[in-house]
Amino acid sequence: MNKTELTKAIAAQAGLTQVDAKKALDATIAAITKALKDGDKVALIGFGTFAVSERPARQGINPQTKAVIKIAAKKQAKFKAGAELEAAIQ
């Protein structure tokens, strides 16, 4: 399912126009993104939790040249599904 299909599904289930559903989806994504950028955790009870984890810098190996390379530290978004979501997809 892509963003357009998700917008159509939201509009159908919530009785909204597709324009309003797209605005709601965009606002939700923007709010989650801002919270993660600010270092917060976003917990949607029954759905799951979005959080940021930090990966430390480390050494890697270039598979073509076998040269040792430095991999920079970075922040990574993570999602952990909630119990109700896990049960729904079983």
N, CA, C and O of each residue as an XYZ file, in Angstrom:
360
protein
N       0.860     -1.172      0.000
C       0.000      0.000      0.000
C       0.901      1.228      0.000
O       1.809      1.345      0.824
N       0.644      2.136     -0.925
C       1.417      3.369     -0.952
C       0.613      4.499     -0.306
O      -0.498      4.280      0.175
N       1.178      5.701     -0.299
C       0.555      6.818      0.407
C      -0.813      7.178     -0.188
O      -1.740      7.504      0.553
N      -0.942      7.123     -1.494
C      -2.220      7.435     -2.142
C      -3.295      6.432     -1.747
O      -4.427      6.814     -1.450
N      -2.944      5.156     -1.743
C      -3.902      4.128     -1.355
C      -4.273      4.255      0.118
O      -5.428      4.043      0.487
N      -3.307      4.598      0.959
C      -3.577      4.798      2.377
C      -4.514      5.986      2.573
O      -5.434      5.924      3.389
N      -4.285      7.056      1.837
C      -5.152      8.233      1.917
C      -6.586      7.879      1.530
O      -7.533      8.315      2.186
N      -6.747      7.095      0.474
C      -8.088      6.671      0.044
C      -8.758      5.809      1.119
O      -9.954      5.952      1.375
N      -7.991      4.919      1.746
C      -8.540      4.058      2.798
C      -8.954      4.877      4.013
O     -10.000      4.615      4.607
N      -8.154      5.858      4.387
C      -8.489      6.730      5.518
C      -9.758      7.507      5.207
O     -10.644      7.617      6.054
N      -9.849      8.045      4.005
C     -11.027      8.819      3.601
C     -12.285      7.956      3.658
O     -13.329      8.405      4.130
N     -12.185      6.731      3.182
C     -13.346      5.843      3.164
C     -13.778      5.447      4.576
O     -14.972      5.442      4.877
N     -12.827      5.120      5.436
C     -13.173      4.662      6.786
C     -13.618      5.785      7.701
O     -14.445      5.571      8.587
N     -13.077      6.990      7.499
C     -13.401      8.100      8.394
C     -14.496      9.010      7.838
O     -14.928      9.947      8.510
N     -14.938      8.737      6.626
C     -15.974      9.569      6.018
C     -15.467     10.958      5.681
O     -16.209     11.936      5.783
N     -14.215     11.051      5.282
C     -13.600     12.321      4.909
C     -13.402     12.383      3.402
O     -13.499     11.374      2.703
N     -13.122     13.590      2.916
C     -12.720     13.698      1.519
C     -11.271     13.248      1.434
O     -10.570     13.211      2.446
N     -10.822     12.908      0.240
C      -9.433     12.478      0.079
C      -8.471     13.618      0.389
O      -7.364     13.384      0.874
N      -8.892     14.857      0.109
C      -8.049     16.015      0.405
C      -7.863     16.146      1.917
O      -6.745     16.344      2.392
N      -8.966     16.034      2.676
C      -8.872     16.119      4.137
C      -8.089     14.951      4.714
O      -7.327     15.130      5.664
N      -8.263     13.760      4.156
C      -7.527     12.587      4.629
C      -6.034     12.763      4.377
O      -5.216     12.389      5.218
N      -5.672     13.332      3.223
C      -4.257     13.573      2.912
C      -3.672     14.595      3.876
O      -2.543     14.433      4.339
N      -4.431     15.648      4.183
C      -3.959     16.653      5.140
C      -3.743     16.023      6.516
O      -2.751     16.313      7.185
N      -4.663     15.167      6.933
C      -4.548     14.509      8.235
C      -3.337     13.576      8.270
O      -2.590     13.558      9.249
N      -3.147     12.810      7.211
C      -2.007     11.896      7.144
C      -0.691     12.673      7.137
O       0.245     12.313      7.851
N      -0.616     13.734      6.337
C       0.595     14.550      6.278
C       0.895     15.185      7.633
O       2.051     15.243      8.052
N      -0.152     15.663      8.322
C       0.037     16.281      9.639
C       0.520     15.245     10.652
O       1.367     15.550     11.491
N      -0.008     14.030     10.581
C       0.409     12.961     11.488
C       1.875     12.607     11.265
O       2.644     12.486     12.219
N       2.251     12.443     10.014
C       3.638     12.108      9.689
C       4.571     13.233     10.126
O       5.648     12.976     10.666
N       4.161     14.476      9.893
C       4.986     15.622     10.289
C       5.156     15.691     11.807
O       6.246     15.987     12.296
N       4.089     15.421     12.549
C       4.163     15.463     14.008
C       5.068     14.358     14.547
O       5.850     14.595     15.468
N       4.970     13.162     13.987
C       5.833     12.055     14.414
C       7.287     12.369     14.084
O       8.177     12.136     14.903
N       7.531     12.897     12.888
C       8.884     13.243     12.471
C       9.491     14.302     13.383
O      10.647     14.184     13.788
N       8.718     15.331     13.707
C       9.212     16.402     14.582
C       9.530     15.863     15.971
O      10.554     16.213     16.558
N       8.660     15.019     16.491
C       8.895     14.449     17.822
C      10.181     13.614     17.831
O      10.977     13.714     18.765
N      10.383     12.798     16.805
C      11.590     11.979     16.736
C      12.831     12.854     16.573
O      13.877     12.574     17.159
N      12.708     13.905     15.781
C      13.827     14.825     15.578
C      14.206     15.516     16.882
O      15.383     15.782     17.128
N      13.208     15.808     17.720
C      13.446     16.440     19.014
C      13.916     15.454     20.080
O      14.181     15.849     21.216
N      14.022     14.173     19.722
C      14.510     13.167     20.658
C      13.432     12.502     21.492
O      13.738     11.754     22.420
N      12.174     12.766     21.172
C      11.074     12.158     21.922
C      10.721     10.790     21.345
O      11.140     10.430     20.246
N       9.947     10.049     22.110
C       9.417      8.759     21.683
C       7.926      8.963     21.429
O       7.267      9.686     22.177
N       7.387      8.337     20.385
C       5.965      8.445     20.074
C       5.340      7.067     20.277
O       5.666      6.115     19.568
N       4.436      6.975     21.257
C       3.780      5.706     21.569
C       2.305      5.813     21.215
O       1.590      6.651     21.766
N       1.852      4.977     20.308
C       0.448      4.885     19.936
C      -0.060      3.578     20.528
O       0.193      2.503     19.983
N      -0.772      3.672     21.639
C      -1.202      2.496     22.377
C      -1.976      1.551     21.461
O      -2.915      1.963     20.779
N      -1.584      0.309     21.452
C      -2.226     -0.695     20.623
C      -1.630     -0.813     19.231
O      -1.782     -1.844     18.577
N      -0.951      0.238     18.771
C      -0.351      0.213     17.433
C       1.142     -0.048     17.515
O       1.647     -1.007     16.931
N       1.851      0.817     18.248
C       3.281      0.623     18.374
C       3.984      1.873     18.843
O       3.353      2.878     19.171
N       5.308      1.795     18.871
C       6.132      2.889     19.369
C       7.209      3.230     18.351
O       7.903      2.357     17.831
N       7.328      4.531     18.081
C       8.396      5.042     17.237
C       9.449      5.637     18.164
O       9.110      6.354     19.106
N      10.721      5.346     17.908
C      11.799      5.885     18.726
C      13.046      6.056     17.866
O      13.128      5.524     16.759
N      14.004      6.796     18.382
C      15.271      7.001     17.694
C      16.352      6.265     18.469
O      16.450      6.392     19.689
N      17.160      5.496     17.754
C      18.297      4.852     18.394
C      19.559      5.399     17.746
O      19.560      5.780     16.576
N      20.621      5.431     18.517
C      21.880      5.941     18.004
C      22.833      4.777     17.762
O      23.053      3.927     18.625
N      23.388      4.774     16.558
C      24.373      3.753     16.217
C      25.751      4.387     16.322
O      26.001      5.411     15.687
N      26.639      3.812     17.098
C      27.970      4.408     17.253
C      28.806      4.239     15.977
O      28.503      3.410     15.119
N      29.850      5.039     15.883
C      30.782      4.896     14.762
C      31.487      3.545     14.884
O      31.704      3.042     15.986
N      31.833      2.976     13.753
C      32.489      1.675     13.782
C      33.341      1.500     12.531
O      33.277      2.313     11.609
N      34.124      0.456     12.506
C      34.933      0.156     11.332
C      34.243     -0.922     10.518
O      33.641     -1.849     11.058
N      34.346     -0.777      9.211
C      33.783     -1.766      8.311
C      34.833     -2.141      7.276
O      35.955     -1.636      7.296
N      34.453     -3.027      6.379
C      35.363     -3.460      5.319
C      34.672     -3.283      3.982
O      33.546     -3.742      3.787
N      35.348     -2.617      3.066
C      34.851     -2.483      1.707
C      34.950     -3.860      1.056
O      36.050     -4.396      0.929
N      33.818     -4.447      0.638
C      33.868     -5.818      0.117
C      34.641     -5.956     -1.199
O      35.133     -7.042     -1.509
N      34.757     -4.870     -1.980
C      35.477     -4.964     -3.246
C      36.987     -4.901     -3.050
O      37.738     -5.682     -3.634
N      37.420     -3.946     -2.209
C      38.860     -3.742     -2.060
C      39.427     -4.351     -0.792
O      40.645     -4.414     -0.629
N      38.572     -4.797      0.100
C      38.960     -5.344      1.408
C      39.644     -4.292      2.291
O      40.275     -4.629      3.293
N      39.512     -3.024      1.912
C      40.107     -1.947      2.702
C      39.228     -1.658      3.918
O      38.003     -1.759      3.848
N      39.861     -1.299      5.023
C      39.136     -0.941      6.234
C      38.615      0.488      6.055
O      39.363      1.387      5.673
N      37.322      0.684      6.337
C      36.720      2.009      6.220
C      36.074      2.381      7.539
O      35.748      1.517      8.352
N      35.893      3.676      7.743
C      35.245      4.168      8.948
C      33.786      4.450      8.614
O      33.492      5.171      7.660
N      32.883      3.889      9.389
C      31.458      4.137      9.217
C      31.040      5.114     10.311
O      31.232      4.848     11.498
N      30.476      6.234      9.908
C      30.131      7.301     10.845
C      28.963      6.900     11.748
O      28.149      6.043     11.403
N      28.909      7.540     12.906
C      27.779      7.342     13.813
C      26.540      7.956     13.185
O      26.635      8.914     12.417
N      25.377      7.404     13.511
C      24.149      7.971     12.976
C      22.967      7.643     13.872
O      23.016      6.731     14.697
N      21.916      8.404     13.687
C      20.666      8.153     14.390
C      19.751      7.416     13.433
O      19.753      7.674     12.230
N      18.971      6.497     13.978
C      18.115      5.666     13.141
C      16.735      5.570     13.762
O      16.605      5.343     14.965
N      15.707      5.741     12.947
C      14.333      5.605     13.418
C      13.999      4.123     13.549
O      14.361      3.311     12.698
N      13.311      3.793     14.616
C      12.904      2.403     14.861
C      11.413      2.368     15.167
O      10.858      3.327     15.704
N      10.773      1.265     14.822
C       9.366      1.058     15.137
C       9.227     -0.298     15.792
O       9.759     -1.293     15.299
N       8.510     -0.336     16.908
C       8.221     -1.603     17.582
C       6.709     -1.751     17.631
O       6.019     -0.922     18.226
N       6.200     -2.786     17.017
C       4.757     -3.022     16.956
C       4.191     -3.316     18.335
O       4.832     -3.979     19.150
N       2.986     -2.819     18.593
C       2.303     -3.071     19.847
C       1.624     -4.427     19.849
O       1.524     -5.085     18.813
N       1.164     -4.833     21.004
C       0.563     -6.160     21.161
C      -0.697     -6.322     20.314
O      -0.900     -7.375     19.710
N      -1.547     -5.295     20.262
C      -2.783     -5.404     19.479
C      -2.490     -5.523     17.993
O      -3.160     -6.284     17.295
N      -1.500     -4.784     17.492
C      -1.115     -4.895     16.084
C      -0.550     -6.268     15.798
O      -0.883     -6.882     14.784
N       0.296     -6.750     16.676
C       0.869     -8.092     16.503
C      -0.227     -9.154     16.441
O      -0.186    -10.062     15.611
N      -1.221     -9.022     17.348
C      -2.315     -9.993     17.374
C      -3.180     -9.881     16.122
O      -3.667    -10.895     15.622
N      -3.377     -8.684     15.613
C      -4.237     -8.475     14.445
C      -3.645     -9.091     13.177
O      -4.386     -9.523     12.294
N      -2.320     -9.134     13.083
C      -1.722     -9.658     11.861
C      -1.457    -11.153     11.928
O      -1.034    -11.747     10.936
N      -1.696    -11.768     13.072
C      -1.487    -13.210     13.200
C      -2.587    -13.987     12.563
O      -2.565    -15.217     12.582
